[in-house]
Each structure stands twice: as C-alpha cells, then as structure tokens.
Amino acid sequence: MRIEAQALLALAERLEGPMSAAFDRAVDCILQCGQARGRVVVTGMGKSGIIAQKIAATLSSTGSPALFLHPAEAVHGDLGMLARGDVVIALSASGETEEILRLLANIKRIGDALISFCCNTVSTLALSSDICLDVSVPEEACGMGLAPTASTTAMLALGDALAIAVSLKKGFRAEDFADLHPGGKLGKRLSRVRDLMHAGEAVPRVTMTTPMTDVIYEMSRKKLGMTTVEVNGRLIGIISDGDLRRLLERDGPEALKKTAGDAMNPHPRTIAAEELAVRALSMMEEQKITSLVAIDSSGTIEGVVHLHDLWETELI
C-alpha cells in the first residue's frame, strides 16, 4: 500500500509540474469533444482494460458521455463503436500492447484525438498520441515487479482526476449529478422535491373564508398535519397543527368560530418543486417545521413535501 501511495504522490507532483500543460490540454480536448456531441472512448487490455472501464463509468456519471472499447473485440467489429469526433483514451503501461497498436491507424483516421496513459513515454503508443500522460511508477507493489499494481492505481487516479477536472470546468452541478443517478441510496439523496411531494387531490386546501371546523376536517382527512390556504390556486398562507394548537390555547372555544384567514400564517416557508430533496430537509431542520409547500414562480401551489416523505427515502 505504501508503494502505491508513493506512486500517487509522484503522479501528483508531475501533475503540478512538468505534466500540467498536457493534462490541461487533455481536459480541454474532452470538453470540446462534449460540446461537439462526441464521446470519450476508453480502451485498454487486461488489468488496464478493467481500469479503463471504471474511467469510462466515472466520465459518464460526471457528465462526459463515455464508453469502453475492448481492443481485442474492436478488430472483430466493435470498432464500429468509434465515430468521427470521438476522443480516445488508451491505457497501456508499456505503450506496446499489441491489441491497441493494431487499432492506431483506425483511431487516428476516425477519432478526433488520442490521449494515452503510458509508463513508457517513448513507446509506440505514446509517440503516436496527440497527448501522452505519464503514469510511470518507481516500482510495482508486486514482489517480482511484474503484476500491474502501482501502475494501474496511478491510471485509475489519473482517470478520476481527468473526469473531475472536466466536470468542474463545464460547471457540472449536484442537480446534474442527480439526473444521472436516479437509483440506489445516492439517487434517493439526490431526489427532487417533485419526486416526493404530495400533489393534486392529496394537497390539503382551504380558502380564506373556510370555517375552522372545516379546516380541521381537511387537515385530518389529508393527514399532513397542515393545510394550505389559497386564492384561485395561489398560496396565501398555511395553517399547521402548531398554529391550530396555539389558536385554541389563546381563544379557547371561540377559536372554532374563526375562519382560515383569521388563523393562517401569511408568510409560510416554501420551496420550488425542482429543488433537491436534501435542500427541503435542510430547510425543515433549520426552521424546525415538518412540511413545505412547493410553489411555482407565480405562487401557484404544486404540492406539499412532508418530513415523513424524507424519512421513507432514507434522506435522514
């Protein structure tokens, strides 16, 4: 592990020094490819191929469409994956991997640019590349110095650095990340309010003139511990369980003679339906409330998100 850690430290020093210009060119190359609707095609053989698959997955998940091309399968038809305008990233520690070298002519003819990750910067692959990024390591972690270990770790870290640098430069946001990760725990944390809120008939609604007895009935029927107060669909206030309790404590039986307009909070906290659910959770925790009304730019009610909805999606 220390050998691999030292390999990463050496790589970081090169990125901050002699390799910085080449790395910046690689970032710009991928950015321009994406702007032209091209893709990043990542290829590698053996252990490098496994790393290449992970790099392709990381690029795709951070907003740079990418795919893995197996170099051995490429010469049997999979080269059809490569389209004009694509950028190819080729991984080869030696830079002399036969299966990749056989693709060079086609890559140069079809692709927009070739970026290589090589330990040997004077190899055939490195010298044939538009941009060569040096992933050389002082030694492999393997006792015999043969099994790719520190070198593949360096390739993986460099691929991650490239993907993240591209995403930062293109302004990739948490909302964009959410769109690409709808499943699993991560997807739940990145859900939008629209995905979780109660909408349509499930939203409790009363008007300014609704008697308190009917307000209580609406709150009980919809089971959200609150009701919206609206005029022609636009939010003008809310009444929560807490508002109702404080009204009863203050006015006693006379409270039931009032209307929704008398009891409502005219300045409720609201949220946009397109906001991330974690933002809704943060607002609820900050304000010590259990629900938020989602409204559009004109103030029209779109739904209600409740703290229990966030519990069920494991945000808490």
C-alpha positions in Angstrom: 0.0 0.0 0.0 2.9 2.4 0.7 4.4 1.6 -2.7 1.1 2.5 -4.4 0.7 5.6 -2.2 4.2 6.7 -3.2 3.2 6.2 -6.9 0.2 8.5 -6.4 2.4 11.2 -4.7 4.9 11.1 -7.6 2.0 11.4 -10.1 0.5 14.4 -8.2 3.9 16.1 -8.3 4.1 15.6 -12.1 0.6 17.0 -12.5 1.6 20.1 -10.6 4.8 20.4 -12.6 6.0 19.0 -16.0 2.7 17.3 -16.9 0.4 20.1 -16.0 0.2 21.6 -19.6 -0.5 18.1 -21.1 -3.2 17.5 -18.5 -4.9 20.8 -19.2 -4.8 20.0 -22.9 -6.5 16.7 -22.2 -9.2 18.4 -20.2 -9.9 20.9 -23.0 -9.9 18.1 -25.6 -12.6 16.3 -23.7 -14.6 19.5 -23.1 -14.5 20.3 -26.9 -15.5 16.8 -27.7 -18.6 17.0 -25.5 -19.5 20.4 -26.9 -19.4 18.8 -30.4 -21.6 15.9 -29.2 -18.8 13.5 -29.4 -18.0 10.8 -26.8 -14.9 9.6 -24.9 -13.9 6.1 -25.9 -11.7 4.5 -23.3 -9.7 1.3 -24.2 -7.2 -0.9 -22.5 -6.2 -4.6 -22.4 -6.0 -6.9 -19.3 -5.7 -5.1 -16.0 -5.5 -1.7 -17.8 -8.8 -2.6 -19.5 -10.5 -3.1 -16.1 -9.3 0.4 -15.1 -10.5 1.8 -18.5 -14.0 0.5 -17.8 -14.0 2.3 -14.4 -12.7 5.6 -16.0 -15.4 5.4 -18.7 -18.1 4.9 -16.0 -16.7 7.9 -14.0 -16.7 10.1 -17.0 -20.3 9.2 -17.9 -21.5 9.8 -14.3 -20.0 13.2 -14.2 -21.5 14.5 -17.5 -19.0 13.4 -20.2 -20.6 10.6 -22.2 -18.1 7.7 -22.4 -17.9 4.0 -23.3 -15.4 1.2 -23.0 -14.0 -0.4 -26.2 -12.3 -3.8 -25.8 -9.2 -3.6 -28.1 -9.4 -7.3 -29.0 -13.1 -7.2 -29.8 -12.5 -4.0 -31.7 -10.7 -5.7 -34.6 -13.7 -8.1 -34.9 -16.4 -5.5 -35.4 -16.6 -3.4 -32.2 -14.6 -0.7 -33.8 -18.0 0.4 -35.1 -18.5 2.0 -31.7 -15.9 4.7 -32.6 -17.4 7.6 -34.5 -16.0 10.6 -36.1 -15.4 13.3 -33.5 -14.9 10.9 -30.6 -11.8 11.2 -28.3 -10.0 8.0 -27.5 -8.2 7.4 -24.2 -5.9 4.4 -24.5 -4.3 2.8 -21.4 -1.1 0.8 -21.7 1.7 0.7 -19.2 4.2 -0.5 -21.7 2.8 1.5 -24.6 3.4 -1.5 -26.8 0.2 -3.5 -26.2 -0.3 -5.3 -29.5 -4.1 -5.2 -29.5 -4.0 -1.4 -29.1 -1.3 -0.8 -31.6 -3.4 -2.7 -34.2 -6.1 0.0 -33.7 -3.9 3.0 -34.1 -4.4 3.6 -37.8 -8.2 3.4 -37.4 -8.2 5.6 -34.2 -6.2 8.3 -36.0 -8.4 8.1 -39.1 -11.8 8.1 -37.3 -11.3 9.7 -33.9 -10.8 13.4 -33.1 -7.9 12.9 -30.8 -5.9 10.2 -29.0 -4.9 10.6 -25.3 -2.7 7.9 -23.8 -1.8 6.9 -20.3 1.6 5.3 -20.5 4.5 4.4 -18.2 6.9 4.5 -21.2 6.7 7.9 -22.8 8.9 6.9 -25.7 6.8 3.9 -26.6 4.9 3.5 -29.9 1.6 4.4 -28.3 2.9 7.4 -26.5 4.7 8.8 -29.6 1.5 8.2 -31.7 -0.7 10.1 -29.3 -1.9 13.7 -29.5 -1.5 13.9 -25.8 0.5 11.4 -23.6 0.1 11.5 -19.9 2.9 9.9 -17.9 1.7 7.3 -15.3 5.2 5.8 -14.7 5.8 4.5 -11.2 9.1 4.0 -9.2 8.1 0.3 -8.7 5.2 -2.1 -8.8 3.9 -3.4 -5.5 4.3 -6.9 -6.8 7.4 -8.6 -5.2 8.6 -9.6 -8.7 7.8 -6.2 -10.1 5.7 -7.8 -12.8 2.0 -7.7 -11.9 0.4 -4.3 -12.7 -0.4 -2.8 -9.3 1.0 0.6 -8.6 0.8 1.5 -12.3 -2.9 0.6 -12.5 -3.6 2.6 -9.3 -1.9 5.6 -11.0 -4.0 5.1 -14.1 -7.2 5.0 -12.0 -6.3 8.1 -10.1 -5.4 10.0 -13.2 -8.6 9.0 -14.9 -10.6 10.2 -11.9 -8.6 13.5 -11.9 -9.4 14.0 -15.5 -13.1 13.3 -15.2 -13.5 15.6 -12.2 -11.4 18.4 -13.7 -13.6 18.2 -16.8 -16.8 18.3 -14.8 -15.6 21.3 -12.7 -14.6 23.2 -15.8 -18.0 22.6 -17.5 -19.9 23.7 -14.3 -21.4 20.3 -13.6 -23.8 20.7 -10.7 -25.3 18.5 -8.0 -28.6 18.7 -9.9 -26.9 17.4 -13.0 -25.4 14.6 -11.0 -28.9 13.7 -9.6 -30.3 13.4 -13.1 -27.7 10.7 -13.9 -28.1 8.8 -10.6 -31.8 8.0 -10.1 -31.3 4.7 -8.4 -30.0 3.4 -5.1 -29.1 5.3 -1.9 -27.3 8.0 -3.9 -30.4 8.5 -6.1 -32.6 8.9 -3.1 -30.3 11.5 -1.6 -30.4 13.4 -4.9 -34.2 13.1 -5.4 -36.1 16.3 -6.2 -39.0 17.7 -4.2 -41.2 17.0 -7.2 -40.5 13.3 -6.9 -41.5 13.1 -3.3 -44.2 15.7 -2.7 -48.0 15.1 -2.4 -49.7 16.7 -5.3 -53.2 17.0 -6.9 -56.0 15.8 -4.6 -53.6 14.8 -1.9 -52.8 18.5 -1.2 -54.9 19.9 1.7 -56.6 23.2 0.5 -59.0 25.7 2.1 -59.9 29.3 1.3 -59.8 32.4 3.5 -63.5 32.0 4.4 -63.4 28.3 5.3 -64.8 27.8 8.9 -62.3 26.4 11.4 -64.4 23.2 11.8 -63.9 22.5 8.1 -60.2 23.5 8.3 -59.7 20.8 11.0 -61.6 18.3 8.9 -59.4 19.0 5.8 -56.2 18.7 7.9 -57.4 15.4 9.4 -58.5 14.0 6.0 -55.3 14.7 4.2 -53.1 13.6 7.1 -50.2 16.0 6.5 -50.6 18.0 9.8 -51.3 21.2 7.9 -53.4 22.8 5.2 -52.7 25.4 2.5 -54.9 28.5 2.3 -55.3 29.5 -1.4 -57.0 32.0 -3.7 -57.5 30.7 -7.2 -54.8 28.1 -6.7 -52.2 30.6 -5.4 -50.8 30.2 -1.9 -51.6 33.0 0.5 -50.9 31.1 3.8 -50.8 27.8 5.7 -52.3 26.5 8.9 -50.3 23.9 10.7 -51.1 21.7 13.7 -49.0 24.1 15.8 -50.9 27.1 14.5 -54.2 25.4 15.4 -53.0 24.4 18.9 -51.8 27.9 19.7 -55.1 29.4 18.5 -57.1 27.0 20.8 -54.8 27.8 23.7 -55.3 31.6 23.1 -59.0 31.7 22.3 -60.5 28.5 23.7 -63.9 27.5 22.3 -64.1 30.8 20.4 -61.3 29.6 18.1 -63.8 27.4 16.3 -65.9 30.4 15.3 -63.0 31.8 13.3 -62.1 31.3 9.6 -58.9 30.1 7.9 -58.0 33.7 7.1 -58.0 34.5 10.8 -55.8 31.6 11.8 -53.3 31.2 8.9 -49.6 32.1 8.8 -49.4 34.5 5.9 -45.7 34.1 5.4 -45.0 30.3 5.2 -41.8 28.8 4.1 -42.0 27.5 0.6 -39.7 25.6 -1.9 -39.5 25.1 -5.7 -40.5 21.6 -6.9 -37.3 21.3 -8.8 -35.1 21.8 -5.7 -33.2 18.8 -4.4 -35.0 16.9 -1.5 -31.9 17.4 0.7 -32.5 21.1 0.4 -36.0 20.6 1.7 -34.7 18.6 4.6 -32.2 21.3 5.4 -34.9 24.0 5.5 -37.1 21.9 7.7 -34.3 21.2 10.2 -33.3 24.9 10.2 -36.9 26.2 10.7 -38.0 23.3 12.9 -41.0 22.5 10.8 -42.4 19.3 9.3 -43.7 20.4 5.9 -43.0 22.7 3.0 -45.4 23.9 0.2 -43.9 23.6 -3.3 -44.9 26.6 -5.5 -44.1 27.8 -8.9 -42.8 31.3 -9.9 -46.3 32.7 -9.8 -47.1 31.3 -6.3 -49.4 28.5 -7.6 -49.4 25.5 -5.3 -47.7 22.5 -6.9 -47.6 20.1 -3.9 -46.5 19.6 -0.2 -43.5 17.7 0.9 -43.5 16.3 4.5 -40.7 15.2 6.8 -42.1 11.7 6.7 -41.6 11.5 3.0 -37.9 12.2 3.5 -37.7 9.5 6.2 -39.1 7.0 3.8 -36.5 7.8 1.2 -33.6 7.4 3.7 -32.5 11.0 3.5 -32.3 11.1 7.2 
